[in-house]
Amino acid sequence: MTPVTVRAKRLFQSLWKRKIDWDDILPEDIRLSYEDFVSTLKRCAEFRINRPLSSLFSTTSFELHTFCDASLEAYGAVIYLRTIGNNSTESRLIISKARVVPTKARWSIHRYELMGALMAARMTANIRNFLKLKIDQEYYWIDNMACVSWIRSTPEKWQPFVANRVREIGKLTSPNSWRYVKSEKNPADILSRETNEERKSQTAICLHTVHNKEDDPIDKLLNPTRFSSWSKFVRAQAFCNQLKTLARKIKSKQLHHRNSTRITTLNRVDGLHIKPSEYEEAERDLMKRIQKRHFPTEVSTSGKEIPKTSTIAQFQPFMDVDGILRTCPGCKRYNAKPAAEPTPPLPAFRVATTPPFLFTGVDFAGPFAYKKENGKRAKAYILLFTCAVSRAIALFLTKDLSTYEVLNALQKFINRYPSAKNFVSDNGASFPCADLEIKLIYNHISRGDISSWLTDSKLTWNFISPAAPWVGGFWERMVGCAKRCLKRTLRTTIPYFGDFEVILSGVEAIINQRPSTTVSPDPNEVRALSPANLYTTTTATHDCQNRKKSRSYGKTSELSFSRNGGISSQKTLSAFWKRFQAEYLANLRTAHSRRPVKQRSLQLGEICILKEENTPRSHWPLVRVVELYKSSADHRNRTCTIKFSNGRTRLRPAKLLYPLEHGAPDPLQ
């Protein structure tokens, strides 16, 4: 009844627009429209609509087909349930609805069509919950390509009116399920337009049925269960293609003698044979027909990216020039992208107010050339310690990378900064050995004052994931600063070992005085914060002493002066830490903000290829993820244990793994 009732709504709206009162005489055009409406209303008694949703005893699937349309006067939608049985299909009308456009609206026809699409999406969502049937497919049909483009794109591209409605349609429906249909084949067209005499006879048909998606007669003839092999199935399809081609030729010649036509056709069929090109064409036709039946949404993307919700999205299919969905194992290896996780937040120890070098990063830099006492050249290395909070550094020169040199430099560092307790480094050969040596010392020395000292100053040494240098970025950056400063200082000079240590101490002082916050061009502004301000009170004490001297001129005793100066220096140091939290950490958060990455988390048992430096991608080994480890900062899988084809297992960062597909057969067996 919706095509009839919407005419009544339009009739009332025209009366309101003209401000016609109840006792006024109707204008001629409105009177004729009213008489036509009354005659149409009388004919509604002739319509018969089957109330059962289906008369089929055995159904294989259900489909919802929603049609929508709009005009400058009204917009509406109609929903049909298509029931597919073993040998037949039925389509039944479920609901239809229409609205007249607002009287004050001055929109384009495309916006009215979008309003009709929104009505269709809302109606389908309600019907989906009401029917309580397992709907296998949903199709939405509209005769406006602009609306189809709007719905299939991202809402942020459009103005608020379009964006808000496209966003709601995207939540209620799948954008890829929207299709274009011609106006003459759109049953919803009669909801928004006046039905002319030619279409009035079709109104009853459109109200209770929709054009079924008629299966190709060849589909009924070519039942796969009738063939014992794929080649026979393809040959049958090729014969059908030849028959269709022959039928078109006969029709184009317009032969009038039926007998001669039949004889000619039979003679030609007897002489039919299949060429290789015809066999390939038949195989392509079968593939496209099968894919269209089982993957209609994926085929309708027309070569665009397959929706992530698709069941075959994990295989990364693409559409070739023949319109067939394909997947290429070789292409997967070259097109695979690394596993990606969002940038993690800084660890708690990086932003906490701690004593100097409580958490320390350790790394080697070099080699650098120096002169021995006999004038010969030798190689030396720099062992760098950097505070994870203030980014201050301490540099020690070593003659090699041995564990002995690491332990000696570590002892010097602890003597200078007793608060150092926690160390972190990469997996260089010297560092695990040094960690083992320290643990052996703790285990074997267990009595006297040495034992108590070791207990009080026990060190912890942690290691980052193997082959993941980016995890140690906060010390790698300092290594680069030290190298750059040292190279500009030495240039081509090769110093003696003792001179090298003196130069290194100067480089350390320069880097520790570098500004950590923004340097203001105004000389009257507060001086920029440096790493040295956070772990030394020399500058603060010096400033306090100058202020005290200018005020007291020796009237204050030395003891009170020292006490007050110490208190002032501690206040100044606290002020430095407040500035550090307010300025440096705020800038650090801005510096580390990046565009959101396309997240791709690793799954247990997933097949990947392992990235290897200086090796072509085609030679990267296949591995399987056998264990995942969550990061302590954000509890995401950033490290994993992988298994190679020969059974070896290694610990590697997730960033080096390129997933191929999830749930695929194991190619390592």
DONUFI-932949 format. One line per field, with one value per residue (C-alpha): x, y, z; residue in three letters; residue number from 1. Coordinates in steps of 0.02 Angstrom, whole numbers, plus 50000, padded with zeros to 5 digits. Example, Ala and Ser with C-alpha at 12.3 -4.5 7.8 and 13.67 -1.06 7.14 Angstrom:
BEGIN
px: (50615;50684);
py: (49775;49947);
pz: (50390;50357);
rest: (ALA;SER);
nr: (1;2);
***
This chain:
BEGIN
px: (50000;50149;50142;49961;49982;50131;50019;49899;50043;50099;49920;49905;50074;50019;49865;49974;50093;49947;49864;49695;49565;49435;49293;49390;49359;49499;49601;49579;49749;49726;49549;49608;49748;49622;49504;49648;49700;49524;49515;49685;49628;49478;49591;49696;49566;49622;49800;49845;50004;50060;50090;50204;50385;50417;50321;50478;50497;50686;50784;50971;50993;50904;50945;50880;50863;50830;50785;50780;50740;50703;50633;50611;50444;50473;50596;50568;50631;50563;50634;50614;50664;50736;50725;50837;50789;50865;50779;50691;50692;50557;50552;50423;50385;50428;50401;50399;50403;50406;50415;50380;50523;50517;50427;50571;50710;50807;50923;50994;50924;51082;51048;50869;50937;51055;50907;50822;50978;50983;50800;50840;50985;50879;50735;50848;50928;50755;50697;50858;50822;50638;50650;50770;50830;51007;51027;51168;51180;51115;51104;51060;51006;51000;50990;51109;51295;51342;51265;51355;51520;51480;51436;51588;51712;51769;51647;51785;51801;51628;51534;51444;51273;51341;51474;51352;51232;51368;51444;51277;51248;51423;51380;51217;51272;51426;51477;51525;51349;51279;51247;51185;51022;50937;50780;50668;50720;50704;50540;50563;50544;50353;50367;50440;50358;50186;50138;50088;49961;50094;50160;49994;49971;50140;50108;50031;50180;50305;50214;50234;50380;50549;50647;50734;50918;50883;51016;51097;51011;51185;51204;51056;51125;51305;51281;51456;51394;51363;51547;51686;51831;51867;51922;51754;51664;51766;51736;51548;51557;51655;51520;51386;51485;51496;51308;51273;51388;51304;51131;51178;51242;51081;50977;51078;51050;50860;50829;50644;50640;50633;50678;50830;50885;50868;50964;51102;51118;51126;51259;51362;51345;51404;51560;51600;51771;51857;52008;52137;52083;51900;51949;52039;51892;51772;51883;51885;51695;51676;51797;51706;51537;51596;51680;51528;51418;51530;51616;51493;51555;51737;51700;51596;51746;51803;51988;51988;52053;51961;51866;51957;51801;51810;51847;51981;52064;52205;52259;52280;52182;52185;52081;52170;52129;52003;51901;51956;52010;52184;52316;52502;52615;52768;52693;52655;52839;52876;52719;52714;52725;52808;52708;52668;52616;52577;52723;52734;52735;52899;52941;52909;53096;53121;53007;53032;53125;53274;53454;53582;53614;53496;53441;53586;53606;53775;53854;54022;54078;54227;54358;54467;54653;54779;54970;55066;55221;55329;55235;55139;54954;54823;54635;54535;54349;54234;54116;53970;53852;53697;53563;53392;53308;53422;53516;53682;53830;53992;54132;54273;54414;54452;54590;54478;54304;54350;54251;54400;54393;54204;54218;54357;54257;54102;54197;54257;54081;54006;54142;54092;53902;53860;53674;53691;53596;53508;53595;53525;53620;53615;53677;53858;53975;54060;53902;53826;53998;54012;53840;53892;54052;53955;53834;53979;54058;53894;53874;54051;54086;53968;54050;54117;54097;54119;53961;53859;53925;53883;53710;53678;53745;53687;53672;53544;53585;53450;53466;53357;53290;53421;53431;53325;53443;53298;53248;53410;53381;53413;53595;53623;53580;53712;53841;53811;53829;53993;54065;54018;54093;54251;54282;54265;54386;54520;54502;54662;54754;54800;54828;54914;54805;54820;54784;54636;54561;54579;54495;54357;54322;54302;54182;54082;54071;54016;53877;53815;53798;53695;53519;53380;53239;53202;53333;53249;53322;53284;53439;53329;53237;53282;53429;53389;53392;53540;53572;53705;53575;53484;53626;53745;53716;53876;53790;53648;53768;53874;53722;53662;53834;53841;53670;53718;53880;53797;53672;53773;53954;54022;53899;53833;53936;54014;53907;53741;53799;53841;53677;53570;53669;53639;53453;53447;53541;53420;53274;53358;53384;53200;53154;53262;53166;53000;53059;53117;52944;52851;52962;53071;52943;52809;52926;52976;52794;52770;52930;52880;52703;52686;52551;52451;52526;52422;52415;52458;52487;52572;52473;52536;52575;52580;52693;52813;52972;53117;53203;53391;53504;53602;53500;53372;53193;53178;53310;53231;53193;53019;52984;52840;52795;52799;52794;52749;52812;52716;52802;52801;52760;52599;52574;52588;52677;52843;52959;52934;53020;53025;53058;53155;53129;53274;53199;53310;53226;53281;53220;53181;53083;52913;52964;53078;52939;52833;52672;52616;52447;52360;52300;52384;52460;52634;52760;52899;52836);
py: (50000;50117;50177;50226;50305;50409;50487;50538;50614;50714;50771;50835;50921;51013;51075;51141;51228;51320;51354;51286;51282;51145;51245;51306;51238;51127;51184;51082;50993;50941;50883;50772;50701;50663;50573;50471;50427;50369;50258;50183;50153;50053;49942;49898;49767;49668;49647;49480;49459;49291;49309;49156;49203;49044;48896;48793;48641;48633;48795;48814;49000;49165;49333;49507;49625;49807;49932;50119;50269;50454;50600;50785;50742;50581;50444;50266;50087;49911;49746;49572;49404;49288;49104;48984;48801;48649;48674;48843;49016;49130;49315;49387;49565;49599;49785;49951;50128;50302;50482;50647;50771;50917;51069;51186;51071;51129;50982;50903;50739;50650;50699;50638;50474;50466;50491;50345;50240;50283;50232;50068;50032;50066;49961;49815;49820;49808;49669;49573;49569;49533;49385;49285;49192;49158;49282;49223;49379;49557;49664;49848;49919;50102;50190;50332;50305;50458;50379;50215;50310;50403;50244;50146;50283;50351;50475;50599;50648;50727;50873;50845;50809;50670;50612;50586;50482;50382;50344;50278;50176;50102;50047;49964;49884;49827;49963;49831;49760;49917;49894;50000;49955;50038;50139;50031;49878;49962;49915;50062;50183;50180;50234;50403;50445;50459;50295;50325;50224;50112;50062;50045;49872;49823;49895;49736;49634;49755;49758;49573;49512;49564;49507;49350;49336;49206;49077;49054;48907;48837;48828;48710;48606;48603;48523;48485;48324;48252;48256;48144;48264;48448;48429;48352;48492;48622;48534;48536;48723;48747;48654;48765;48920;48857;48826;49002;49075;48969;49023;49206;49180;49092;49231;49365;49282;49282;49113;49091;48905;48812;48645;48709;48799;48642;48538;48667;48681;48493;48477;48612;48537;48369;48451;48549;48527;48620;48729;48764;48947;48893;48774;48914;49032;48901;48874;49061;49067;48926;49007;49174;49090;48989;49139;49249;49121;49090;49260;49390;49531;49504;49495;49654;49755;49766;49752;49861;49806;49655;49697;49645;49551;49434;49251;49251;49417;49322;49250;49426;49392;49508;49521;49491;49566;49427;49470;49315;49319;49246;49226;49208;49122;49198;49373;49350;49337;49500;49595;49540;49681;49670;49642;49813;49870;50048;50146;50096;50225;50264;50145;50207;50216;50339;50472;50446;50562;50454;50474;50494;50338;50228;50156;50153;50103;50030;50015;50012;50137;50126;50073;50229;50240;50291;50288;50173;50231;50157;50258;50113;50127;50024;50016;50078;50075;50189;50112;50230;50238;50348;50389;50333;50485;50636;50570;50617;50511;50442;50389;50265;50216;50029;49941;49802;49726;49595;49557;49613;49789;49797;49750;49878;50017;49963;49976;50152;50202;50135;50224;50387;50357;50239;50254;50152;49989;49937;49914;49873;49837;49742;49563;49601;49459;49559;49610;49437;49379;49529;49492;49312;49368;49485;49346;49228;49357;49377;49189;49151;49296;49271;49330;49485;49666;49624;49520;49658;49786;49674;49643;49830;49873;49722;49760;49699;49682;49661;49632;49689;49568;49501;49590;49736;49886;50011;49956;50033;50196;50304;50247;50229;50414;50459;50351;50454;50618;50561;50502;50662;50772;50666;50663;50852;50871;50748;50766;50682;50685;50518;50547;50440;50336;50456;50607;50516;50494;50680;50724;50599;50683;50849;50772;50702;50873;50956;50829;50838;51028;51018;51096;50970;51098;51238;51376;51546;51688;51810;51828;51873;51708;51561;51462;51299;51142;51024;50844;50908;51012;50855;50763;50898;51044;51138;51271;51289;51304;51431;51540;51528;51575;51729;51786;51757;51853;52002;52010;51969;52019;51900;51941;51763;51626;51495;51357;51442;51498;51320;51256;51387;51367;51180;51206;51330;51214;51073;51190;51236;51053;51019;51164;51086;50922;51014;51099;50930;50856;51009;51050;50903;50763;50867;50896;50713;50659;50774;50714;50532;50557;50477;50438;50285;50129;49998;49870;49690;49584;49417;49260;49101;48970;49099;49070;49214;49256;49321;49479;49461;49608;49607;49458;49461;49438;49279;49200;49252;49092;49030;49020;48982;49081;48958;49077;49260;49376;49531;49697;49756;49934;49906;49716;49693;49554;49632;49482;49301;49133;49068;48895;48863;48719;48622;48631;48770;48903;49083;49237;49380;49544;49542;49688;49574;49451;49469;49367;49272;49202;49140;48963;48897;48724;48711;48720;48668;48489);
pz: (50000;50015;49832;49864;50035;49980;49846;49984;50081;49929;49902;50080;50066;49909;50003;50144;50025;49942;50111;50053;50191;50220;50143;49991;49817;49756;49607;49449;49456;49638;49603;49461;49570;49707;49588;49519;49697;49740;49586;49628;49806;49744;49638;49790;49835;49683;49748;49825;49926;49995;50181;50207;50184;50086;50016;49988;50100;50084;50083;50065;50097;50128;50050;50089;49942;49985;49849;49878;49770;49785;49689;49726;49808;49907;49949;50004;50016;49995;50061;49986;50057;49926;49973;49878;49873;49792;49625;49633;49711;49779;49822;49942;49992;50175;50202;50111;50174;50099;50158;50075;50072;50196;50127;50167;50105;49953;49925;49770;49705;49764;49945;49932;49864;50014;50131;50045;50067;50253;50269;50180;50299;50454;50390;50348;50521;50601;50485;50515;50702;50678;50559;50668;50514;50460;50318;50206;50097;50099;49943;49932;49765;49716;49548;49593;49565;49668;49823;49788;49781;49943;50037;49977;50026;50194;50275;50319;50135;50127;50204;50371;50293;50183;50307;50452;50347;50262;50432;50498;50340;50361;50538;50487;50323;50229;50105;49977;49975;49890;49703;49561;49473;49326;49365;49256;49357;49528;49616;49736;49591;49607;49790;49746;49579;49506;49421;49241;49146;49073;49244;49334;49263;49333;49506;49574;49516;49591;49757;49794;49691;49629;49479;49537;49502;49371;49362;49194;49104;49079;49268;49278;49136;49200;49369;49438;49518;49345;49296;49358;49324;49305;49123;49074;49164;49068;48901;48933;48968;48806;48707;48785;48737;48558;48554;48615;48483;48349;48407;48393;48216;48165;48241;48153;47983;48013;47928;47889;47849;48013;47937;47848;48006;48109;47983;47967;48155;48181;48048;48129;48304;48241;48176;48334;48411;48553;48522;48659;48665;48686;48826;48918;48894;48962;49113;49147;49133;49259;49380;49372;49394;49544;49625;49597;49683;49835;49852;49784;49896;49850;49663;49671;49732;49550;49588;49743;49912;49983;50145;50303;50362;50212;50247;50112;50158;50245;50076;50002;49841;49692;49534;49369;49200;49165;49321;49418;49599;49616;49749;49713;49842;49761;49769;49953;49991;49901;49953;50135;50262;50433;50591;50662;50835;50894;50963;51147;51287;51372;51515;51691;51730;51585;51661;51848;51966;52014;52074;51935;51831;51932;51764;51642;51460;51409;51237;51149;51017;50903;50863;50873;50837;50973;50990;51105;51197;51059;50928;50852;50818;50910;50925;51074;51113;51210;51338;51355;51504;51485;51613;51552;51632;51617;51462;51544;51491;51562;51443;51480;51362;51346;51250;51186;51201;51330;51486;51591;51517;51540;51725;51754;51671;51767;51933;51889;51843;52006;52106;52022;52031;52177;52141;51980;52006;51846;51679;51508;51348;51186;51169;51129;51176;51315;51408;51442;51500;51616;51685;51717;51803;51918;51965;52002;52117;52211;52229;52289;52408;52555;52716;52802;52752;52568;52573;52653;52528;52382;52454;52471;52298;52200;52015;51890;51705;51574;51387;51243;51113;50991;50822;50886;50899;50892;51068;51133;51043;51196;51207;51019;51003;51133;51044;50888;50984;51063;50897;50808;50944;50955;50767;50754;50899;50841;50653;50589;50756;50835;51023;51153;51267;51415;51307;51233;51407;51441;51276;51315;51482;51390;51266;51412;51493;51331;51298;51478;51462;51302;51314;51338;51324;51202;51197;51205;51099;51241;51354;51502;51496;51607;51541;51451;51556;51532;51593;51712;51806;51861;51947;52008;52126;52082;51979;52102;52250;52158;52121;52300;52367;52255;52316;52498;52483;52405;52548;52704;52666;52796;52936;52933;53011;52900;52973;52944;52773;52724;52794;52706;52547;52548;52574;52430;52315;52353;52314;52151;52109;52145;52031;51894;51911;51900;51741;51676;51698;51632;51483;51432;51452;51364;51216;51218;51204;51054;50972;50986;50919;50748;50625;50679;50604;50520;50659;50616;50771;50763;50802;50881;50747;50607;50456;50421;50330;50435;50374;50355;50316;50153;50090;49947;50004;49901;50015;50180;50279;50320;50506;50622;50778;50924;51073;51102;51239;51292;51324;51504;51448;51350;51355;51166;51074;51027;51046;50997;50982;50803;50734;50574;50453;50529;50703;50772;50880;50901;50995;50876;50880;50797;50687;50585;50543;50386;50405;50251;50302;50458;50478;50320;50304;50376;50232;50350;50366);
rest: (MET;THR;PRO;VAL;THR;VAL;ARG;ALA;LYS;ARG;LEU;PHE;GLN;SER;LEU;TRP;LYS;ARG;LYS;ILE;ASP;TRP;ASP;ASP;ILE;LEU;PRO;GLU;ASP;ILE;ARG;LEU;SER;TYR;GLU;ASP;PHE;VAL;SER;THR;LEU;LYS;ARG;CYS;ALA;GLU;PHE;ARG;ILE;ASN;ARG;PRO;LEU;SER;SER;LEU;PHE;SER;THR;THR;SER;PHE;GLU;LEU;HIS;THR;PHE;CYS;ASP;ALA;SER;LEU;GLU;ALA;TYR;GLY;ALA;VAL;ILE;TYR;LEU;ARG;THR;ILE;GLY;ASN;ASN;SER;THR;GLU;SER;ARG;LEU;ILE;ILE;SER;LYS;ALA;ARG;VAL;VAL;PRO;THR;LYS;ALA;ARG;TRP;SER;ILE;HIS;ARG;TYR;GLU;LEU;MET;GLY;ALA;LEU;MET;ALA;ALA;ARG;MET;THR;ALA;ASN;ILE;ARG;ASN;PHE;LEU;LYS;LEU;LYS;ILE;ASP;GLN;GLU;TYR;TYR;TRP;ILE;ASP;ASN;MET;ALA;CYS;VAL;SER;TRP;ILE;ARG;SER;THR;PRO;GLU;LYS;TRP;GLN;PRO;PHE;VAL;ALA;ASN;ARG;VAL;ARG;GLU;ILE;GLY;LYS;LEU;THR;SER;PRO;ASN;SER;TRP;ARG;TYR;VAL;LYS;SER;GLU;LYS;ASN;PRO;ALA;ASP;ILE;LEU;SER;ARG;GLU;THR;ASN;GLU;GLU;ARG;LYS;SER;GLN;THR;ALA;ILE;CYS;LEU;HIS;THR;VAL;HIS;ASN;LYS;GLU;ASP;ASP;PRO;ILE;ASP;LYS;LEU;LEU;ASN;PRO;THR;ARG;PHE;SER;SER;TRP;SER;LYS;PHE;VAL;ARG;ALA;GLN;ALA;PHE;CYS;ASN;GLN;LEU;LYS;THR;LEU;ALA;ARG;LYS;ILE;LYS;SER;LYS;GLN;LEU;HIS;HIS;ARG;ASN;SER;THR;ARG;ILE;THR;THR;LEU;ASN;ARG;VAL;ASP;GLY;LEU;HIS;ILE;LYS;PRO;SER;GLU;TYR;GLU;GLU;ALA;GLU;ARG;ASP;LEU;MET;LYS;ARG;ILE;GLN;LYS;ARG;HIS;PHE;PRO;THR;GLU;VAL;SER;THR;SER;GLY;LYS;GLU;ILE;PRO;LYS;THR;SER;THR;ILE;ALA;GLN;PHE;GLN;PRO;PHE;MET;ASP;VAL;ASP;GLY;ILE;LEU;ARG;THR;CYS;PRO;GLY;CYS;LYS;ARG;TYR;ASN;ALA;LYS;PRO;ALA;ALA;GLU;PRO;THR;PRO;PRO;LEU;PRO;ALA;PHE;ARG;VAL;ALA;THR;THR;PRO;PRO;PHE;LEU;PHE;THR;GLY;VAL;ASP;PHE;ALA;GLY;PRO;PHE;ALA;TYR;LYS;LYS;GLU;ASN;GLY;LYS;ARG;ALA;LYS;ALA;TYR;ILE;LEU;LEU;PHE;THR;CYS;ALA;VAL;SER;ARG;ALA;ILE;ALA;LEU;PHE;LEU;THR;LYS;ASP;LEU;SER;THR;TYR;GLU;VAL;LEU;ASN;ALA;LEU;GLN;LYS;PHE;ILE;ASN;ARG;TYR;PRO;SER;ALA;LYS;ASN;PHE;VAL;SER;ASP;ASN;GLY;ALA;SER;PHE;PRO;CYS;ALA;ASP;LEU;GLU;ILE;LYS;LEU;ILE;TYR;ASN;HIS;ILE;SER;ARG;GLY;ASP;ILE;SER;SER;TRP;LEU;THR;ASP;SER;LYS;LEU;THR;TRP;ASN;PHE;ILE;SER;PRO;ALA;ALA;PRO;TRP;VAL;GLY;GLY;PHE;TRP;GLU;ARG;MET;VAL;GLY;CYS;ALA;LYS;ARG;CYS;LEU;LYS;ARG;THR;LEU;ARG;THR;THR;ILE;PRO;TYR;PHE;GLY;ASP;PHE;GLU;VAL;ILE;LEU;SER;GLY;VAL;GLU;ALA;ILE;ILE;ASN;GLN;ARG;PRO;SER;THR;THR;VAL;SER;PRO;ASP;PRO;ASN;GLU;VAL;ARG;ALA;LEU;SER;PRO;ALA;ASN;LEU;TYR;THR;THR;THR;THR;ALA;THR;HIS;ASP;CYS;GLN;ASN;ARG;LYS;LYS;SER;ARG;SER;TYR;GLY;LYS;THR;SER;GLU;LEU;SER;PHE;SER;ARG;ASN;GLY;GLY;ILE;SER;SER;GLN;LYS;THR;LEU;SER;ALA;PHE;TRP;LYS;ARG;PHE;GLN;ALA;GLU;TYR;LEU;ALA;ASN;LEU;ARG;THR;ALA;HIS;SER;ARG;ARG;PRO;VAL;LYS;GLN;ARG;SER;LEU;GLN;LEU;GLY;GLU;ILE;CYS;ILE;LEU;LYS;GLU;GLU;ASN;THR;PRO;ARG;SER;HIS;TRP;PRO;LEU;VAL;ARG;VAL;VAL;GLU;LEU;TYR;LYS;SER;SER;ALA;ASP;HIS;ARG;ASN;ARG;THR;CYS;THR;ILE;LYS;PHE;SER;ASN;GLY;ARG;THR;ARG;LEU;ARG;PRO;ALA;LYS;LEU;LEU;TYR;PRO;LEU;GLU;HIS;GLY;ALA;PRO;ASP;PRO;LEU;GLN);
nr: (1;2;3;4;5;6;7;8;9;10;11;12;13;14;15;16;17;18;19;20;21;22;23;24;25;26;27;28;29;30;31;32;33;34;35;36;37;38;39;40;41;42;43;44;45;46;47;48;49;50;51;52;53;54;55;56;57;58;59;60;61;62;63;64;65;66;67;68;69;70;71;72;73;74;75;76;77;78;79;80;81;82;83;84;85;86;87;88;89;90;91;92;93;94;95;96;97;98;99;100;101;102;103;104;105;106;107;108;109;110;111;112;113;114;115;116;117;118;119;120;121;122;123;124;125;126;127;128;129;130;131;132;133;134;135;136;137;138;139;140;141;142;143;144;145;146;147;148;149;150;151;152;153;154;155;156;157;158;159;160;161;162;163;164;165;166;167;168;169;170;171;172;173;174;175;176;177;178;179;180;181;182;183;184;185;186;187;188;189;190;191;192;193;194;195;196;197;198;199;200;201;202;203;204;205;206;207;208;209;210;211;212;213;214;215;216;217;218;219;220;221;222;223;224;225;226;227;228;229;230;231;232;233;234;235;236;237;238;239;240;241;242;243;244;245;246;247;248;249;250;251;252;253;254;255;256;257;258;259;260;261;262;263;264;265;266;267;268;269;270;271;272;273;274;275;276;277;278;279;280;281;282;283;284;285;286;287;288;289;290;291;292;293;294;295;296;297;298;299;300;301;302;303;304;305;306;307;308;309;310;311;312;313;314;315;316;317;318;319;320;321;322;323;324;325;326;327;328;329;330;331;332;333;334;335;336;337;338;339;340;341;342;343;344;345;346;347;348;349;350;351;352;353;354;355;356;357;358;359;360;361;362;363;364;365;366;367;368;369;370;371;372;373;374;375;376;377;378;379;380;381;382;383;384;385;386;387;388;389;390;391;392;393;394;395;396;397;398;399;400;401;402;403;404;405;406;407;408;409;410;411;412;413;414;415;416;417;418;419;420;421;422;423;424;425;426;427;428;429;430;431;432;433;434;435;436;437;438;439;440;441;442;443;444;445;446;447;448;449;450;451;452;453;454;455;456;457;458;459;460;461;462;463;464;465;466;467;468;469;470;471;472;473;474;475;476;477;478;479;480;481;482;483;484;485;486;487;488;489;490;491;492;493;494;495;496;497;498;499;500;501;502;503;504;505;506;507;508;509;510;511;512;513;514;515;516;517;518;519;520;521;522;523;524;525;526;527;528;529;530;531;532;533;534;535;536;537;538;539;540;541;542;543;544;545;546;547;548;549;550;551;552;553;554;555;556;557;558;559;560;561;562;563;564;565;566;567;568;569;570;571;572;573;574;575;576;577;578;579;580;581;582;583;584;585;586;587;588;589;590;591;592;593;594;595;596;597;598;599;600;601;602;603;604;605;606;607;608;609;610;611;612;613;614;615;616;617;618;619;620;621;622;623;624;625;626;627;628;629;630;631;632;633;634;635;636;637;638;639;640;641;642;643;644;645;646;647;648;649;650;651;652;653;654;655;656;657;658;659;660;661;662;663;664;665;666;667;668;669);
***
